[in-house]
Amino acid sequence: MWVLMITVLAVTSPPNRNFQPSIVFQEYTSEKTCADAKEWLERGFGSEIAVLNKLLVDHANSGDVREYEKVIFSAVCTVK
């Protein structure tokens, strides 16, 4: 059994306790199906997170948001 663990976390400076990490688990019967799901997520959701982080950097440079705001996305396949 394989597990895909997805973590999404918003990071701010100063720290904000309202932003807790979101962790989601999905089980798969094989390593290949887990890897395929991970790749699909990274292509779609992961690329959107990258766009969001670029927008945050652009807004930080203009002074609209705090300097260290960032969204972290991670997807990992592991054996259960």
C-alpha positions in Angstrom: 0.0 0.0 0.0 1.3 3.5 -0.9 0.3 6.8 0.6 0.4 10.2 -1.1 0.8 12.9 1.5 0.0 16.4 0.5 1.0 19.4 2.6 0.0 23.0 2.1 1.2 25.7 4.4 1.1 29.5 4.4 4.1 31.2 5.9 4.1 34.8 7.1 6.4 37.1 8.9 5.6 37.8 11.6 4.1 34.3 12.2 0.3 34.0 12.2 -1.2 31.2 14.3 -4.3 31.2 12.2 -2.4 29.7 9.3 -2.1 26.0 10.2 -0.7 23.4 7.7 -3.2 21.4 5.8 -2.2 17.7 5.4 -4.1 15.3 3.3 -3.5 11.6 2.8 -4.6 9.4 -0.1 -3.9 5.6 -0.3 -2.9 3.8 -3.5 -2.4 0.2 -4.3 0.8 0.6 -6.2 3.8 2.9 -6.4 3.0 3.8 -10.0 -0.5 5.0 -9.3 0.8 7.1 -6.4 3.6 8.6 -8.5 1.1 9.3 -11.3 -1.3 11.1 -8.9 1.7 13.1 -7.4 2.8 14.2 -10.9 -0.7 15.2 -11.8 -1.0 17.3 -8.7 2.4 18.9 -9.1 1.6 19.8 -12.7 -1.7 21.4 -11.8 -1.9 22.6 -8.3 1.9 22.9 -7.8 2.2 25.2 -10.8 -0.7 27.4 -9.5 1.1 27.6 -6.1 4.2 28.8 -8.0 2.2 31.5 -9.8 0.7 32.6 -6.4 4.1 32.8 -4.8 5.3 35.0 -7.8 2.4 37.3 -7.3 3.2 37.5 -3.6 6.8 38.5 -4.4 5.6 41.1 -6.9 3.2 42.6 -4.3 5.9 42.5 -1.6 8.2 44.4 -3.8 5.5 47.1 -4.3 4.8 47.1 -0.5 1.3 45.7 -0.7 2.0 42.6 1.4 4.5 41.6 4.0 7.9 40.6 2.8 7.9 36.9 3.8 4.5 35.7 2.8 4.7 32.4 0.9 2.6 29.3 0.3 4.4 25.9 0.5 3.1 22.9 -1.4 4.6 19.4 -1.0 3.5 16.0 -2.3 5.3 12.8 -1.3 4.6 9.2 -2.1 5.7 6.8 0.7 5.1 3.1 1.7 2.4 2.7 4.3 
